[in-house]
Amino acid sequence: RCTNTIVIVNSVSQLNLEVWIDHPNVVGVVWSGLPGSEYGTAIVDVLFGDYNPGGKLVFTLAKRESDYGTDISPTHNSNYV
């Protein structure tokens, strides 16, 4: 139904994006980290092209879960702290 999907990620930790990142409907991804009080206004400016959020992440997004040195998909049976 929706052929143009922009995914906005609000996270500060490792994530596995490979499950959906290559989906044909995903046309963009914005990593917003932990947004503040002006988040709504800021994300609208980005989505409508009024602001270019060009920048660099302070960490690397791995291609696969196995590229990380820790478990990023903990289960209730894991020793994840």
C-alpha positions in Angstrom: 0.0 0.0 0.0 2.6 2.5 1.0 5.3 2.6 -1.6 7.4 5.4 -0.1 8.3 4.7 3.5 10.8 6.8 5.5 11.9 5.1 8.6 12.9 7.2 11.6 15.0 5.4 14.2 15.0 6.7 17.8 17.7 4.6 19.5 21.1 4.9 21.1 22.1 1.3 20.9 22.9 -1.4 18.3 20.1 -2.5 16.1 19.7 -5.0 13.3 18.3 -3.0 10.3 19.0 -5.7 7.8 15.6 -7.4 8.2 13.9 -4.4 6.5 16.4 -1.9 5.2 16.4 -3.3 1.6 12.6 -3.5 1.4 11.6 -1.8 -1.9 9.2 0.5 -0.1 11.9 1.9 2.3 13.2 5.0 0.5 15.0 6.6 3.4 16.2 6.1 7.0 16.8 8.9 9.5 18.7 8.1 12.6 17.5 10.6 15.2 19.1 9.2 18.4 17.3 10.5 21.5 15.2 13.5 20.4 14.6 16.5 22.6 11.7 18.8 23.1 11.9 20.3 19.6 11.9 16.9 17.9 8.6 17.2 16.2 9.5 20.5 14.5 13.0 19.3 13.7 11.9 16.0 12.0 9.3 17.9 9.9 12.1 20.2 8.7 14.2 17.2 7.7 11.4 15.3 6.0 10.2 18.3 4.0 13.8 19.3 2.9 14.1 22.5 4.9 17.1 21.2 6.8 19.8 18.8 5.7 20.8 16.6 8.7 24.2 15.8 7.2 26.5 14.6 9.9 28.5 11.6 11.1 27.4 9.0 13.6 29.8 8.4 16.5 29.5 4.7 16.1 29.4 2.1 13.3 26.2 0.3 12.2 27.2 -3.3 11.5 26.0 -5.2 8.5 25.1 -8.3 10.5 24.4 -9.1 14.2 27.4 -11.4 14.2 29.6 -8.3 13.4 28.9 -7.0 17.0 30.9 -8.2 19.9 27.8 -8.7 22.0 24.2 -10.0 21.8 22.0 -7.2 20.3 18.8 -9.3 20.4 18.5 -10.4 24.0 15.9 -12.9 25.1 14.5 -13.5 28.5 16.9 -16.5 28.8 20.1 -14.6 28.0 22.6 -13.1 30.4 22.0 -9.6 28.9 22.5 -6.8 31.4 
